[in-house]
Amino acid sequence: MKPFEIFLSEPHQSGDEQDYLQRALLANSITTGGEIVTQFEFELARFFNHEVRVNATNSGTSAIHLGLLLLGVQKGDEVLCQSFTFSASVNPVLYLGATPVFIGSESETWNMCPLALENAIQERMAKGKKPKAIIVVDLYGMPFQVDAISAVAIKYEIPILEDSAEALGSRYKGRLCGTLGSVGILSFNGNKIITTSSGGAVLVATEKQKNKVQFWASQSKDEAPHYQHSEVGYNYGMSTIAAAIGLAQLQLLDQRIEARRANHFFYAQLFETFQCIRIQTEPRDDFYSNFWLTTILIDSELSEGKTANDLRHFMQKQGIETRPLWKPMHLQPVFNGYAYFGNKFEEELFQKGLCLPSSSNMSHQQKSKIRNAIQEFFRV
Ligand SMILES: *Cc1c(COP(=O)(O)O)cnc(C)c1O
């Protein structure tokens, strides 16, 4: 296989990473926690206008695990999970011995369908089992249907964990993703909008919650001169090296969002004349996406039978990386046998969809190469 020349989503250095790393090394701060991590948390909280308290973690996945602990999810509980997502949104439910109940997506945002959510809650409650939490995702950067989902959550008094791993900087009615549920999480993995190599964050409302998350994330050490533990602990804190990279990355976050959005509008213009392609876009002014990845659906009835899979293979031969949309969790062997509520719309997304190269450092030449390849594939 030809190595990729153009990646789906690659790290984009600001140029200040070496300086920040140098400072950490000079201070011999090569550990977890401490001043550099506190500084990263502060700068991130500032991006959120201090509307939330921030705990930096060693991954988005561990952030979800901690968020579920905070919502009191325990062994035997049921958690309502968006099916159309990455497995990391759901795996922490299993770490806790809880049970996922999968919810299908709606066609505007591709995120959790409020009707399917309410059906699921009513059905589970009729069986005497009230779900403990809702994990809703801002997939590919697109905010979920916040008003409709929140109304259901409030009606049945079930808290929301907002998985904003892909949606740093996205907004719904002007409010930042990550602040739209009871708890929010972010990811700073290498392919996300900014990276700390590996990293994440838990966003909470109160100082008390922040302290509790911090306590669990650093081995649940009770106050005592010796190591004393009365709760299970985790080693989920962010490293100083990761935080140093993160501080450099955060400086240019606004530009990174602008660049991803510019990628989206480049593709939107390219596909304007393509009958067979529908680009996923903001359904209304209420939605502002960071367009972490630009995604399309190909209607093979209008493309002389050419499928998303054909396009992916064609692009691969040209050294251009594309990827199928997420395979729904209710179709994954690891989650076989768990309940699902929805109309299977996301199965159609998986069949017809493709993620396009969306890095914030994509050059004009790279965009031209992508445009030429797509035009050649569809022979326009
Ligand atoms: C990346 C991602 C995660 C997990 O984040 P990591 O930092 O890789 O652990 C969780 N949910 C979604 C939707 C993601 O895209």
The ligand as an ORCA input file, in Angstrom:
! r2SCAN-3c Opt
* xyz 0 1
  C     -11.274     10.394     20.393
  C     -12.570     10.131     20.984
  C     -12.699      9.641     22.292
  C     -11.556      9.135     23.109
  O     -10.530     10.014     23.323
  P      -9.042      9.472     23.580
  O      -8.318     10.714     23.999
  O      -8.546      8.910     22.292
  O      -9.098      8.464     24.663
  C     -13.971      9.505     22.823
  N     -15.053      9.821     22.113
  C     -14.983     10.275     20.849
  C     -16.235     10.611     20.131
  C     -13.744     10.421     20.236
  O     -13.675     10.843     18.979
*
